[in-house]
């Protein structure tokens, strides 16, 4: 064991969309739990970070024991899972610190000002390696990431450790791209550079090196039916080499304000409702109701109904609570975040992580009708029109996938399962 001393107190800050940084409050921990207290100044001038679970007052607020390891959900959103957590733990081990010694506040201090969303934490941990590499070669960064992901390397380079807090299990990195010279990239923020997340590929993934291309096809389909998705592009750093077809998505939580990079506060449904994203704990009923209350708009439910139907018929079954997110503007108003992490992802038991009125798969007609009514559709006929639009778009899978140079083998495999899904759910399509 090392002589590592865990952090006991940490300050919470928020970056506004104009780049200004404001103090939010303080987190502190003892042997029992973690506690948070808003600053009086923040209470007087700004808005609740988490209106469902975090009281907006000056009281000392104790974090629940579960599901975020003694951390309030809104701050747990600042931490990575899967890939990001793997990198973080590797860095701690490189410093002779065991994961059993690390607290939630140590992890927040490690993230510092490099979180997704608007929140940041100080003081920043001295454990995190400082990235002073400047411009990078993305191809080498991807190779380093995949080597760590596949277990071929245990060394985490500073440029790779500086990834921010993207979720999910796939290897990825946060980069900044010069919009005037797109080949110029860094892993540290520079004036005028745009923030992007790049998802690398590996033969160990379900769709191998076509993972990014298939996600791009799904984003294209979703966009075609009016669902807002992140701005994206395929980066191919090695000509015809399929292994370098990486999906890059521009960060929607950032706002360019002159030479400063402003931020929007983001909050996952997982953090908002204190749900365990590792378990199938939520229903699309919960998502629609929560979105309508948070965004103060019954009509916003229609957007989530569309996303629910899209997920059902595209076999995007990795639809857990951390893949649903909301954005708060500086004036306190909330909006649905773009539809992200959508791809062909059947689970071992062919069940969705989020249920459809209690159904993990093949929901009944009554269940979907209930969701449509909850989502503020005037009648079932209007909802059916939307379902038909989604099915028609999904039926363009092969054409869209072909344009993205996805192999015929992969196109046919996915196409076969998409058609079977329509047969399995024919009760919803009977009158289309």
Secondary structure as UniProt FT lines:
FT   STRAND          9..15
FT   TURN            17..18
FT   STRAND          21..29
FT   STRAND          34..38
FT   HELIX           40..45
FT   TURN            51..53
FT   STRAND          61..62
FT   TURN            66..69
FT   HELIX           73..76
FT   TURN            77..78
FT   HELIX           83..94
FT   TURN            95..96
FT   HELIX           99..101
FT   HELIX           104..111
FT   TURN            112..113
FT   STRAND          119..122
FT   HELIX           138..149
FT   TURN            150..151
FT   HELIX           158..161
FT   STRAND          172..178
FT   TURN            182..183
FT   STRAND          185..186
FT   TURN            191..192
FT   STRAND          193..199
FT   TURN            203..204
FT   TURN            206..207
FT   HELIX           208..210
FT   HELIX           211..224
FT   TURN            225..226
FT   STRAND          232..236
FT   TURN            239..240
FT   HELIX           242..244
FT   STRAND          245..250
FT   TURN            252..253
FT   STRAND          254..257
FT   TURN            258..259
FT   STRAND          260..263
FT   STRAND          265..268
FT   HELIX           269..272
FT   TURN            273..274
FT   TURN            277..278
FT   HELIX           284..294
FT   TURN            295..296
FT   TURN            298..299
FT   HELIX           300..314
FT   HELIX           321..323
FT   STRAND          325..328
FT   TURN            330..331
FT   STRAND          334..336
FT   TURN            348..349
FT   STRAND          355..356
FT   TURN            357..358
FT   HELIX           365..374
FT   TURN            375..376
FT   HELIX           380..394
FT   TURN            395..396
FT   HELIX           397..403
FT   TURN            404..405
FT   HELIX           408..424
FT   HELIX           426..428
FT   TURN            429..431
//
